[in-house]
Amino acid sequence: MSSPQHDQATGYRKQAAAARAVATSVSLNDVKQKLLETARRLEAVAEEEERKARDSAPGPQPESDGPFTKPATCDGRSAG
């Protein structure tokens, strides 16, 4: 099941694609540039919504060794 943020991101991406499609058919350069800027902003909002969805997703987070790492051998390979 997808999260609300993921669904919103999908909607923003669809709107961005629609703005780009209109921009390709418009001959007025200033209108075209505004549509392309709108598409860029929608993509940025979609990425933010996806980040929120990832950050709020339940489940285990990737484990980290933190400040501790395996010692390296003299030739630079991991000792463990």
N, C-alpha and C positions, 0 to 999 in steps of 0.2 A: 504494500500500500504506500502511496506517495504522500509526502507531507504537504501541508498548505504552502510552505515556502517553495517547495519544488514545483507545485502547481502554478504558483504565481510566477516563478522564474520561466516556466514554459510559456505562459501567457505573454510575458514581456518579450521573450525571444520571437514569438509569433508576430507581435506588434512591430518589432525591429525589422523582421523580414518583410512585412507589408510596407513599412516606410521605405526600405531599400528598393522594393519593387516599384513603388510609385516614383521614387527618385530617378530610376532609370528611364522612365517614360516622360519625365518633365523636361522641357527645353529651357526653362528659365533657370539660370545658374544659381541665383540667390535662393530660390525655392528648393532646388536640388540640394544645396549645401545645408539648408535648415533641416530637410528630411534626413540627410545622412547624419547630422549632429544628433537629431532625435533618436535615430537608430543606435548610435554609439552610447547615448545615455541609457536607453532601454537595456542594452547589453550589460552595461555596468550595474544597473539595478538587478538584472537577472543573476549576475554573478554574486552580488551581495545576498540575495535571497537563497541561493544555493549554499553559500558559506554558512548562513544562519541555519539552514536545514542540516548541514553536516555537523555543526557545533551542537545542535540540540538533539541529534540522533541518539537514542538509547543504545546501550551496548558497551562492550569493553573498548577502551581507548588503547592505542598502540603503546606497548611498554617501551620504556627507555632505560638504558643503563645508567642514566643520570651522569654524574661526574666521573663514574668509574668505568674504565675501559680495560680490556685485556692487555697485558703487557706485550710489547712487540719484541721479536727476536732481533738479533744483530742485523739480519738482512731485511728487516722491516715487515716480515710476515707476522701474523698473530700467533702468539704462543699457545693459545687455547683452542 
